Amino acid sequence: MSAESVNAAGFARESLAVLQDLTEAARPQVAAAARLIADCVSADGVIQAFGTGHSQAAVLEIAGRAGGLVPTNRLQIADLVLFGREDPSVLDDPLLERRPGVADRLYALASPRPEDLFVIVSNSGVNSVIVEMALRAKAHGHRILAITSLAHTRSVDATHPSGRKLVDLADVVLDNAAPSGDALLELPGGGAVCAISSLTAVMLVQMAVAEAGALLLADGRRPPVYVSANVPGGFEGNLQLEKHYAGRIRRTAS
Protein backbone atom coordinates (compact mmCIF):
# COMPACT_ATOMS: atom_id res chain seq x y z
CA MET A 1 0.00 0.00 0.00
CA SER A 2 1.39 3.38 -0.97
CA ALA A 3 1.46 6.57 1.10
CA GLU A 4 -1.18 7.97 -1.24
CA SER A 5 -3.66 5.44 0.23
CA VAL A 6 -3.35 6.89 3.74
CA ASN A 7 -6.35 9.19 3.55
CA ALA A 8 -10.12 9.15 4.02
CA ALA A 9 -10.80 7.66 0.61
CA GLY A 10 -8.18 4.96 1.19
CA PHE A 11 -9.68 3.94 4.51
CA ALA A 12 -13.20 3.94 3.09
CA ARG A 13 -12.10 1.75 0.19
CA GLU A 14 -10.10 -0.71 2.28
CA SER A 15 -12.58 -0.97 5.15
CA LEU A 16 -15.55 -1.46 2.82
CA ALA A 17 -13.64 -4.24 1.08
CA VAL A 18 -13.04 -5.93 4.44
CA LEU A 19 -16.71 -5.59 5.37
CA GLN A 20 -17.84 -6.98 2.02
CA ASP A 21 -15.60 -10.02 2.37
CA LEU A 22 -16.66 -10.45 5.99
CA THR A 23 -20.38 -10.53 5.27
CA GLU A 24 -19.85 -13.43 2.90
CA ALA A 25 -17.16 -15.39 4.73
CA ALA A 26 -18.75 -15.17 8.17
CA ARG A 27 -22.21 -16.44 7.25
CA PRO A 28 -21.82 -19.96 8.75
CA GLN A 29 -20.41 -18.57 12.00
CA VAL A 30 -23.08 -15.86 12.15
CA ALA A 31 -25.75 -18.53 11.77
CA ALA A 32 -24.21 -20.50 14.64
CA ALA A 33 -23.98 -17.34 16.77
CA ALA A 34 -27.62 -16.52 16.02
CA ARG A 35 -28.66 -19.96 17.20
CA LEU A 36 -26.91 -19.36 20.54
CA ILE A 37 -28.64 -16.00 20.91
CA ALA A 38 -32.08 -17.28 19.95
CA ASP A 39 -31.76 -20.29 22.25
CA CYS A 40 -30.77 -17.99 25.11
CA VAL A 41 -33.77 -15.71 24.57
CA SER A 42 -36.13 -18.67 24.18
CA ALA A 43 -34.86 -20.14 27.45
CA ASP A 44 -35.57 -16.83 29.20
CA GLY A 45 -31.84 -16.20 29.52
CA VAL A 46 -29.89 -12.96 29.42
CA ILE A 47 -27.03 -12.21 27.05
CA GLN A 48 -24.09 -11.19 29.23
CA ALA A 49 -21.74 -9.07 27.10
CA PHE A 50 -18.21 -8.31 28.22
CA GLY A 51 -15.18 -6.58 26.80
CA THR A 52 -12.48 -4.12 27.83
CA GLY A 53 -10.85 -1.16 26.13
CA HIS A 54 -12.21 -0.43 22.67
CA SER A 55 -13.91 -3.81 22.57
CA GLN A 56 -16.56 -2.15 24.71
CA ALA A 57 -17.84 -0.56 21.50
CA ALA A 58 -19.19 -3.94 20.44
CA VAL A 59 -20.55 -4.58 23.95
CA LEU A 60 -22.51 -1.31 23.71
CA GLU A 61 -23.83 -2.50 20.36
CA ILE A 62 -25.24 -5.59 22.08
CA ALA A 63 -26.61 -4.29 25.36
CA GLY A 64 -29.35 -1.71 25.82
CA ARG A 65 -29.56 -0.01 22.45
CA ALA A 66 -32.49 0.87 20.18
CA GLY A 67 -33.30 -2.03 17.89
CA GLY A 68 -31.37 -4.41 20.13
CA LEU A 69 -32.56 -7.22 22.32
CA VAL A 70 -33.89 -6.35 25.76
CA PRO A 71 -32.46 -9.37 27.65
CA THR A 72 -28.89 -8.10 27.44
CA ASN A 73 -26.52 -7.04 30.17
CA ARG A 74 -23.30 -5.07 29.89
CA LEU A 75 -20.45 -6.23 32.10
CA GLN A 76 -17.60 -3.77 32.59
CA ILE A 77 -14.64 -3.32 34.89
CA ALA A 78 -16.32 -0.21 36.31
CA ASP A 79 -18.86 -2.59 37.89
CA LEU A 80 -16.29 -3.09 40.63
CA VAL A 81 -17.11 0.46 41.73
CA LEU A 82 -20.73 0.79 40.56
CA PHE A 83 -21.94 -2.43 42.16
CA GLY A 84 -19.01 -3.83 44.12
CA ARG A 85 -18.48 -0.78 46.34
CA GLU A 86 -14.77 -0.61 45.63
CA ASP A 87 -13.05 2.75 45.82
CA PRO A 88 -13.08 4.59 42.47
CA SER A 89 -9.29 4.81 42.64
CA VAL A 90 -9.13 1.14 41.67
CA LEU A 91 -9.95 2.25 38.12
CA ASP A 92 -6.81 4.38 37.97
CA ASP A 93 -4.74 1.27 37.27
CA PRO A 94 -4.33 0.99 33.47
CA LEU A 95 -3.34 -2.66 33.91
CA LEU A 96 -6.39 -3.59 36.00
CA GLU A 97 -7.63 -5.90 33.25
CA ARG A 98 -4.53 -8.03 33.76
CA ARG A 99 -5.03 -8.44 37.50
CA PRO A 100 -6.05 -11.96 38.63
CA GLY A 101 -9.48 -12.24 40.22
CA VAL A 102 -11.11 -9.26 38.48
CA ALA A 103 -13.31 -11.36 36.18
CA ASP A 104 -14.32 -13.65 39.03
CA ARG A 105 -15.51 -10.59 40.96
CA LEU A 106 -17.39 -9.20 37.95
CA TYR A 107 -19.07 -12.55 37.37
CA ALA A 108 -20.19 -12.74 40.98
CA LEU A 109 -21.59 -9.20 40.86
CA ALA A 110 -23.66 -10.04 37.77
CA SER A 111 -25.13 -13.22 39.33
CA PRO A 112 -25.88 -14.81 35.95
CA ARG A 113 -28.22 -17.78 35.57
CA PRO A 114 -27.19 -21.04 33.87
CA GLU A 115 -29.30 -20.23 30.80
CA ASP A 116 -27.45 -16.96 30.21
CA LEU A 117 -25.20 -16.66 27.16
CA PHE A 118 -21.80 -14.96 27.46
CA VAL A 119 -20.64 -12.82 24.55
CA ILE A 120 -17.01 -11.94 25.13
CA VAL A 121 -15.31 -9.42 22.86
CA SER A 122 -11.54 -9.07 22.62
CA ASN A 123 -9.43 -8.28 19.57
CA SER A 124 -6.39 -10.16 20.90
CA GLY A 125 -8.29 -12.71 22.95
CA VAL A 126 -5.42 -13.11 25.41
CA ASN A 127 -5.88 -10.46 28.13
CA SER A 128 -6.08 -12.00 31.57
CA VAL A 129 -9.53 -10.67 32.48
CA ILE A 130 -10.96 -11.87 29.15
CA VAL A 131 -9.66 -15.42 29.51
CA GLU A 132 -10.57 -15.47 33.19
CA MET A 133 -14.16 -14.47 32.37
CA ALA A 134 -14.39 -17.18 29.72
CA LEU A 135 -13.02 -19.76 32.14
CA ARG A 136 -15.51 -18.75 34.81
CA ALA A 137 -18.41 -18.83 32.34
CA LYS A 138 -17.32 -22.23 31.06
CA ALA A 139 -17.00 -23.62 34.57
CA HIS A 140 -20.61 -22.61 35.24
CA GLY A 141 -21.94 -24.21 32.10
CA HIS A 142 -22.65 -21.07 30.07
CA ARG A 143 -22.39 -21.09 26.30
CA ILE A 144 -19.76 -18.63 25.04
CA LEU A 145 -19.80 -16.55 21.86
CA ALA A 146 -16.43 -14.93 21.16
CA ILE A 147 -15.77 -11.98 18.88
CA THR A 148 -12.07 -11.68 18.19
CA SER A 149 -9.38 -11.28 15.54
CA LEU A 150 -8.09 -14.70 14.56
CA ALA A 151 -5.15 -13.08 12.80
CA HIS A 152 -4.14 -11.29 15.97
CA THR A 153 -4.76 -14.08 18.46
CA ARG A 154 -2.81 -16.55 16.32
CA SER A 155 0.14 -14.16 16.19
CA VAL A 156 0.61 -13.90 19.97
CA ASP A 157 1.25 -16.33 22.79
CA ALA A 158 -1.24 -17.00 25.55
CA THR A 159 -0.55 -14.86 28.62
CA HIS A 160 -3.05 -16.34 31.09
CA PRO A 161 -1.54 -18.91 33.51
CA SER A 162 -3.94 -21.52 32.10
CA GLY A 163 -2.25 -21.27 28.72
CA ARG A 164 -5.67 -20.70 27.14
CA LYS A 165 -6.96 -18.03 24.82
CA LEU A 166 -10.53 -16.86 24.32
CA VAL A 167 -10.87 -18.91 21.12
CA ASP A 168 -9.98 -22.07 23.05
CA LEU A 169 -13.00 -21.66 25.31
CA ALA A 170 -15.72 -20.39 22.97
CA ASP A 171 -18.57 -22.46 21.56
CA VAL A 172 -18.76 -20.16 18.54
CA VAL A 173 -16.11 -17.72 17.29
CA LEU A 174 -16.84 -14.70 15.11
CA ASP A 175 -13.64 -13.50 13.44
CA ASN A 176 -13.69 -9.72 13.09
CA ALA A 177 -11.18 -9.98 10.21
CA ALA A 178 -8.93 -7.29 11.69
CA PRO A 179 -5.22 -7.66 10.97
CA SER A 180 -2.77 -8.29 13.78
CA GLY A 181 -2.49 -4.96 15.56
CA ASP A 182 -5.91 -3.86 14.25
CA ALA A 183 -4.77 -0.86 12.18
CA LEU A 184 -5.59 -1.14 8.47
CA LEU A 185 -3.57 1.41 6.51
CA GLU A 186 0.16 0.80 6.36
CA LEU A 187 2.43 3.78 6.88
CA PRO A 188 5.64 4.36 4.93
CA GLY A 189 8.56 3.03 6.92
CA GLY A 190 6.43 0.75 9.10
CA GLY A 191 3.42 0.89 11.34
CA ALA A 192 -0.19 1.43 10.42
CA VAL A 193 -3.12 3.75 11.11
CA CYS A 194 -6.92 3.46 11.38
CA ALA A 195 -8.33 0.51 13.32
CA ILE A 196 -10.99 -1.69 11.74
CA SER A 197 -12.13 -4.05 14.51
CA SER A 198 -14.93 -1.83 15.84
CA LEU A 199 -16.54 -1.56 12.42
CA THR A 200 -16.36 -5.27 11.74
CA ALA A 201 -17.46 -6.29 15.23
CA VAL A 202 -20.54 -4.08 14.94
CA MET A 203 -21.36 -5.66 11.58
CA LEU A 204 -21.05 -9.16 13.05
CA VAL A 205 -23.17 -8.27 16.08
CA GLN A 206 -26.00 -6.83 14.01
CA MET A 207 -25.91 -9.69 11.51
CA ALA A 208 -26.16 -12.20 14.38
CA VAL A 209 -28.99 -10.27 16.06
CA ALA A 210 -30.90 -10.05 12.77
CA GLU A 211 -30.48 -13.77 12.17
CA ALA A 212 -31.50 -14.56 15.74
CA GLY A 213 -34.60 -12.44 15.20
CA ALA A 214 -35.44 -14.52 12.15
CA LEU A 215 -35.07 -17.73 14.16
CA LEU A 216 -37.34 -16.43 16.92
CA LEU A 217 -39.97 -15.29 14.43
CA ALA A 218 -39.87 -18.67 12.69
CA ASP A 219 -40.55 -20.25 16.08
CA GLY A 220 -43.57 -18.02 16.60
CA ARG A 221 -41.86 -15.71 19.10
CA ARG A 222 -41.67 -11.94 18.77
CA PRO A 223 -38.11 -10.80 19.55
CA PRO A 224 -38.10 -8.56 22.66
CA VAL A 225 -36.42 -5.46 21.24
CA TYR A 226 -35.92 -1.90 22.35
CA VAL A 227 -37.57 1.08 20.69
CA SER A 228 -35.65 4.33 20.69
CA ALA A 229 -36.31 6.18 23.93
CA ASN A 230 -36.41 9.35 21.84
CA VAL A 231 -39.66 8.50 20.04
CA PRO A 232 -43.10 9.01 21.62
CA GLY A 233 -43.85 6.18 24.04
CA GLY A 234 -40.49 4.54 23.51
CA PHE A 235 -39.11 5.04 26.99
CA GLU A 236 -42.31 3.86 28.68
CA GLY A 237 -42.63 0.84 26.40
CA ASN A 238 -39.04 -0.17 27.08
CA LEU A 239 -39.64 -0.02 30.82
CA GLN A 240 -42.49 -2.48 30.44
CA LEU A 241 -40.29 -4.92 28.51
CA GLU A 242 -37.52 -4.60 31.08
CA LYS A 243 -39.83 -5.54 33.95
CA HIS A 244 -39.65 -9.19 32.96
CA TYR A 245 -35.87 -9.13 33.51
CA ALA A 246 -35.90 -7.04 36.68
CA GLY A 247 -32.76 -7.57 38.73
CA ARG A 248 -31.01 -9.33 35.85
CA ILE A 249 -30.16 -6.46 33.50
CA ARG A 250 -28.53 -3.13 34.36
CA ARG A 251 -29.15 0.14 32.61
CA THR A 252 -26.75 2.70 34.04
CA ALA A 253 -25.78 6.05 32.55
CA SER A 254 -23.13 5.68 29.86
Contacts in CASP RR format, 6 or more apart in sequence:
PFRMAT RR
TARGET T0000
AUTHOR 0000-0000-0000
METHOD contacts of the structure
MODEL  1
MSAESVNAAGFARESLAVLQDLTEAARPQVAAAARLIADCVSADGVIQAF
GTGHSQAAVLEIAGRAGGLVPTNRLQIADLVLFGREDPSVLDDPLLERRP
GVADRLYALASPRPEDLFVIVSNSGVNSVIVEMALRAKAHGHRILAITSL
AHTRSVDATHPSGRKLVDLADVVLDNAAPSGDALLELPGGGAVCAISSLT
AVMLVQMAVAEAGALLLADGRRPPVYVSANVPGGFEGNLQLEKHYAGRIR
RTAS
1 14 0 8 1.000
1 185 0 8 1.000
1 186 0 8 1.000
3 187 0 8 1.000
3 188 0 8 1.000
5 13 0 8 1.000
5 14 0 8 1.000
5 185 0 8 1.000
6 185 0 8 1.000
6 186 0 8 1.000
6 187 0 8 1.000
6 193 0 8 1.000
10 185 0 8 1.000
11 184 0 8 1.000
11 185 0 8 1.000
11 194 0 8 1.000
14 184 0 8 1.000
14 185 0 8 1.000
15 184 0 8 1.000
15 194 0 8 1.000
15 196 0 8 1.000
15 199 0 8 1.000
18 177 0 8 1.000
18 184 0 8 1.000
18 196 0 8 1.000
18 199 0 8 1.000
18 200 0 8 1.000
19 199 0 8 1.000
19 200 0 8 1.000
19 203 0 8 1.000
21 177 0 8 1.000
22 176 0 8 1.000
22 177 0 8 1.000
22 200 0 8 1.000
22 203 0 8 1.000
22 204 0 8 1.000
23 203 0 8 1.000
23 207 0 8 1.000
25 177 0 8 1.000
26 174 0 8 1.000
26 175 0 8 1.000
26 177 0 8 1.000
26 204 0 8 1.000
26 207 0 8 1.000
29 172 0 8 1.000
29 173 0 8 1.000
29 174 0 8 1.000
29 175 0 8 1.000
30 174 0 8 1.000
30 204 0 8 1.000
30 207 0 8 1.000
30 208 0 8 1.000
30 211 0 8 1.000
31 211 0 8 1.000
32 172 0 8 1.000
33 145 0 8 1.000
33 172 0 8 1.000
33 174 0 8 1.000
33 204 0 8 1.000
33 208 0 8 1.000
33 211 0 8 1.000
33 212 0 8 1.000
34 208 0 8 1.000
34 209 0 8 1.000
34 210 0 8 1.000
34 211 0 8 1.000
34 212 0 8 1.000
34 213 0 8 1.000
34 214 0 8 1.000
34 215 0 8 1.000
35 212 0 8 1.000
35 215 0 8 1.000
36 117 0 8 1.000
36 143 0 8 1.000
36 145 0 8 1.000
36 171 0 8 1.000
36 172 0 8 1.000
37 47 0 8 1.000
37 69 0 8 1.000
37 117 0 8 1.000
37 145 0 8 1.000
37 208 0 8 1.000
37 209 0 8 1.000
37 212 0 8 1.000
38 212 0 8 1.000
38 213 0 8 1.000
38 215 0 8 1.000
38 216 0 8 1.000
38 219 0 8 1.000
39 117 0 8 1.000
39 143 0 8 1.000
40 46 0 8 1.000
40 47 0 8 1.000
40 71 0 8 1.000
40 115 0 8 1.000
40 116 0 8 1.000
40 117 0 8 1.000
40 143 0 8 1.000
41 47 0 8 1.000
41 69 0 8 1.000
41 71 0 8 1.000
41 212 0 8 1.000
41 216 0 8 1.000
41 221 0 8 1.000
41 223 0 8 1.000
41 224 0 8 1.000
42 216 0 8 1.000
42 219 0 8 1.000
42 221 0 8 1.000
43 115 0 8 1.000
44 71 0 8 1.000
44 115 0 8 1.000
45 71 0 8 1.000
45 113 0 8 1.000
45 115 0 8 1.000
45 116 0 8 1.000
45 117 0 8 1.000
46 71 0 8 1.000
46 72 0 8 1.000
46 73 0 8 1.000
46 112 0 8 1.000
46 113 0 8 1.000
46 116 0 8 1.000
46 117 0 8 1.000
46 245 0 8 1.000
46 248 0 8 1.000
46 249 0 8 1.000
47 62 0 8 1.000
47 63 0 8 1.000
47 69 0 8 1.000
47 71 0 8 1.000
47 72 0 8 1.000
47 73 0 8 1.000
47 116 0 8 1.000
47 117 0 8 1.000
47 119 0 8 1.000
48 73 0 8 1.000
48 75 0 8 1.000
48 110 0 8 1.000
48 112 0 8 1.000
48 116 0 8 1.000
48 117 0 8 1.000
48 118 0 8 1.000
48 119 0 8 1.000
48 137 0 8 1.000
48 142 0 8 1.000
49 58 0 8 1.000
49 59 0 8 1.000
49 62 0 8 1.000
49 63 0 8 1.000
49 72 0 8 1.000
49 73 0 8 1.000
49 74 0 8 1.000
49 75 0 8 1.000
49 118 0 8 1.000
49 119 0 8 1.000
49 120 0 8 1.000
49 121 0 8 1.000
50 59 0 8 1.000
50 74 0 8 1.000
50 75 0 8 1.000
50 76 0 8 1.000
50 106 0 8 1.000
50 118 0 8 1.000
50 119 0 8 1.000
50 120 0 8 1.000
50 121 0 8 1.000
50 130 0 8 1.000
50 133 0 8 1.000
51 58 0 8 1.000
51 59 0 8 1.000
51 75 0 8 1.000
51 76 0 8 1.000
51 120 0 8 1.000
51 121 0 8 1.000
51 122 0 8 1.000
51 130 0 8 1.000
52 76 0 8 1.000
52 77 0 8 1.000
52 97 0 8 1.000
52 122 0 8 1.000
52 127 0 8 1.000
52 129 0 8 1.000
52 130 0 8 1.000
53 97 0 8 1.000
54 123 0 8 1.000
54 195 0 8 1.000
54 197 0 8 1.000
54 198 0 8 1.000
55 121 0 8 1.000
55 122 0 8 1.000
55 123 0 8 1.000
55 147 0 8 1.000
55 197 0 8 1.000
55 201 0 8 1.000
56 76 0 8 1.000
56 121 0 8 1.000
57 198 0 8 1.000
57 201 0 8 1.000
57 202 0 8 1.000
58 121 0 8 1.000
58 147 0 8 1.000
58 198 0 8 1.000
58 201 0 8 1.000
58 202 0 8 1.000
58 205 0 8 1.000
59 74 0 8 1.000
59 75 0 8 1.000
59 76 0 8 1.000
59 119 0 8 1.000
59 121 0 8 1.000
60 74 0 8 1.000
60 254 0 8 1.000
61 201 0 8 1.000
61 202 0 8 1.000
61 205 0 8 1.000
61 206 0 8 1.000
62 68 0 8 1.000
62 69 0 8 1.000
62 72 0 8 1.000
62 74 0 8 1.000
62 119 0 8 1.000
62 205 0 8 1.000
62 209 0 8 1.000
63 72 0 8 1.000
63 73 0 8 1.000
63 74 0 8 1.000
63 249 0 8 1.000
64 70 0 8 1.000
64 72 0 8 1.000
64 74 0 8 1.000
64 226 0 8 1.000
64 251 0 8 1.000
65 226 0 8 1.000
66 226 0 8 1.000
66 227 0 8 1.000
66 228 0 8 1.000
66 229 0 8 1.000
67 225 0 8 1.000
67 226 0 8 1.000
67 227 0 8 1.000
67 228 0 8 1.000
68 209 0 8 1.000
68 225 0 8 1.000
68 226 0 8 1.000
69 209 0 8 1.000
69 212 0 8 1.000
69 223 0 8 1.000
69 224 0 8 1.000
69 225 0 8 1.000
69 226 0 8 1.000
70 224 0 8 1.000
70 225 0 8 1.000
70 226 0 8 1.000
70 238 0 8 1.000
70 241 0 8 1.000
70 242 0 8 1.000
70 244 0 8 1.000
70 245 0 8 1.000
70 249 0 8 1.000
71 224 0 8 1.000
71 245 0 8 1.000
71 248 0 8 1.000
71 249 0 8 1.000
72 249 0 8 1.000
73 110 0 8 1.000
73 112 0 8 1.000
73 248 0 8 1.000
73 249 0 8 1.000
73 250 0 8 1.000
74 250 0 8 1.000
75 106 0 8 1.000
75 110 0 8 1.000
75 133 0 8 1.000
76 106 0 8 1.000
77 91 0 8 1.000
77 96 0 8 1.000
77 97 0 8 1.000
77 102 0 8 1.000
77 106 0 8 1.000
77 129 0 8 1.000
78 91 0 8 1.000
79 106 0 8 1.000
79 109 0 8 1.000
79 110 0 8 1.000
80 86 0 8 1.000
80 90 0 8 1.000
80 91 0 8 1.000
80 102 0 8 1.000
80 105 0 8 1.000
80 106 0 8 1.000
80 109 0 8 1.000
81 87 0 8 1.000
81 88 0 8 1.000
81 90 0 8 1.000
81 91 0 8 1.000
82 252 0 8 1.000
83 109 0 8 1.000
83 250 0 8 1.000
84 105 0 8 1.000
84 109 0 8 1.000
90 96 0 8 1.000
93 99 0 8 1.000
96 102 0 8 1.000
96 129 0 8 1.000
97 127 0 8 1.000
97 128 0 8 1.000
97 129 0 8 1.000
97 130 0 8 1.000
98 127 0 8 1.000
98 128 0 8 1.000
98 129 0 8 1.000
98 159 0 8 1.000
99 128 0 8 1.000
99 129 0 8 1.000
100 128 0 8 1.000
100 132 0 8 1.000
101 132 0 8 1.000
102 128 0 8 1.000
102 129 0 8 1.000
102 132 0 8 1.000
103 128 0 8 1.000
103 129 0 8 1.000
103 130 0 8 1.000
103 132 0 8 1.000
103 133 0 8 1.000
103 135 0 8 1.000
103 136 0 8 1.000
104 132 0 8 1.000
104 136 0 8 1.000
106 129 0 8 1.000
106 133 0 8 1.000
107 133 0 8 1.000
107 136 0 8 1.000
107 137 0 8 1.000
107 140 0 8 1.000
112 118 0 8 1.000
112 137 0 8 1.000
112 140 0 8 1.000
112 142 0 8 1.000
113 248 0 8 1.000
114 140 0 8 1.000
114 141 0 8 1.000
114 142 0 8 1.000
116 142 0 8 1.000
117 142 0 8 1.000
117 143 0 8 1.000
117 144 0 8 1.000
117 145 0 8 1.000
118 133 0 8 1.000
118 134 0 8 1.000
118 137 0 8 1.000
118 142 0 8 1.000
118 143 0 8 1.000
118 144 0 8 1.000
118 145 0 8 1.000
119 144 0 8 1.000
119 145 0 8 1.000
119 146 0 8 1.000
119 147 0 8 1.000
120 130 0 8 1.000
120 133 0 8 1.000
120 134 0 8 1.000
120 137 0 8 1.000
120 144 0 8 1.000
120 145 0 8 1.000
120 146 0 8 1.000
120 147 0 8 1.000
120 166 0 8 1.000
120 170 0 8 1.000
121 146 0 8 1.000
121 147 0 8 1.000
121 148 0 8 1.000
121 201 0 8 1.000
122 130 0 8 1.000
122 146 0 8 1.000
122 147 0 8 1.000
122 148 0 8 1.000
122 166 0 8 1.000
123 148 0 8 1.000
123 149 0 8 1.000
123 152 0 8 1.000
123 176 0 8 1.000
123 178 0 8 1.000
123 181 0 8 1.000
123 182 0 8 1.000
123 197 0 8 1.000
124 148 0 8 1.000
124 149 0 8 1.000
124 152 0 8 1.000
124 153 0 8 1.000
124 156 0 8 1.000
125 131 0 8 1.000
125 146 0 8 1.000
125 148 0 8 1.000
125 152 0 8 1.000
125 153 0 8 1.000
125 165 0 8 1.000
125 166 0 8 1.000
125 167 0 8 1.000
126 153 0 8 1.000
126 156 0 8 1.000
126 157 0 8 1.000
126 158 0 8 1.000
126 159 0 8 1.000
126 160 0 8 1.000
126 165 0 8 1.000
126 166 0 8 1.000
127 159 0 8 1.000
128 159 0 8 1.000
128 160 0 8 1.000
130 166 0 8 1.000
131 158 0 8 1.000
131 160 0 8 1.000
131 162 0 8 1.000
131 164 0 8 1.000
131 165 0 8 1.000
131 166 0 8 1.000
131 169 0 8 1.000
132 160 0 8 1.000
134 144 0 8 1.000
134 146 0 8 1.000
134 164 0 8 1.000
134 166 0 8 1.000
134 169 0 8 1.000
134 170 0 8 1.000
135 160 0 8 1.000
135 162 0 8 1.000
135 164 0 8 1.000
135 169 0 8 1.000
137 144 0 8 1.000
137 169 0 8 1.000
138 144 0 8 1.000
138 169 0 8 1.000
143 171 0 8 1.000
144 169 0 8 1.000
144 170 0 8 1.000
144 171 0 8 1.000
144 172 0 8 1.000
145 170 0 8 1.000
145 171 0 8 1.000
145 172 0 8 1.000
145 174 0 8 1.000
145 208 0 8 1.000
146 166 0 8 1.000
146 167 0 8 1.000
146 169 0 8 1.000
146 170 0 8 1.000
146 172 0 8 1.000
146 173 0 8 1.000
146 174 0 8 1.000
147 173 0 8 1.000
147 174 0 8 1.000
147 176 0 8 1.000
147 201 0 8 1.000
147 204 0 8 1.000
147 205 0 8 1.000
148 166 0 8 1.000
148 167 0 8 1.000
148 173 0 8 1.000
148 174 0 8 1.000
148 175 0 8 1.000
148 176 0 8 1.000
149 175 0 8 1.000
149 176 0 8 1.000
149 177 0 8 1.000
149 178 0 8 1.000
149 179 0 8 1.000
149 180 0 8 1.000
149 181 0 8 1.000
149 182 0 8 1.000
149 197 0 8 1.000
150 167 0 8 1.000
150 173 0 8 1.000
150 175 0 8 1.000
151 177 0 8 1.000
151 178 0 8 1.000
151 179 0 8 1.000
151 180 0 8 1.000
152 178 0 8 1.000
152 179 0 8 1.000
152 180 0 8 1.000
152 181 0 8 1.000
152 182 0 8 1.000
153 165 0 8 1.000
153 166 0 8 1.000
153 167 0 8 1.000
155 180 0 8 1.000
156 180 0 8 1.000
158 164 0 8 1.000
158 165 0 8 1.000
167 173 0 8 1.000
174 201 0 8 1.000
174 204 0 8 1.000
174 208 0 8 1.000
176 196 0 8 1.000
176 197 0 8 1.000
176 200 0 8 1.000
176 201 0 8 1.000
176 204 0 8 1.000
177 196 0 8 1.000
177 200 0 8 1.000
178 184 0 8 1.000
178 195 0 8 1.000
178 196 0 8 1.000
178 197 0 8 1.000
178 200 0 8 1.000
179 192 0 8 1.000
179 196 0 8 1.000
181 192 0 8 1.000
182 195 0 8 1.000
182 196 0 8 1.000
182 197 0 8 1.000
183 191 0 8 1.000
183 192 0 8 1.000
183 193 0 8 1.000
183 194 0 8 1.000
183 195 0 8 1.000
183 196 0 8 1.000
184 192 0 8 1.000
184 193 0 8 1.000
184 194 0 8 1.000
184 195 0 8 1.000
184 196 0 8 1.000
185 192 0 8 1.000
185 193 0 8 1.000
185 194 0 8 1.000
186 192 0 8 1.000
187 193 0 8 1.000
212 223 0 8 1.000
213 223 0 8 1.000
216 222 0 8 1.000
216 223 0 8 1.000
217 223 0 8 1.000
224 241 0 8 1.000
224 244 0 8 1.000
226 238 0 8 1.000
226 241 0 8 1.000
227 233 0 8 1.000
227 234 0 8 1.000
227 237 0 8 1.000
227 238 0 8 1.000
228 234 0 8 1.000
229 235 0 8 1.000
229 238 0 8 1.000
242 249 0 8 1.000
242 251 0 8 1.000
END
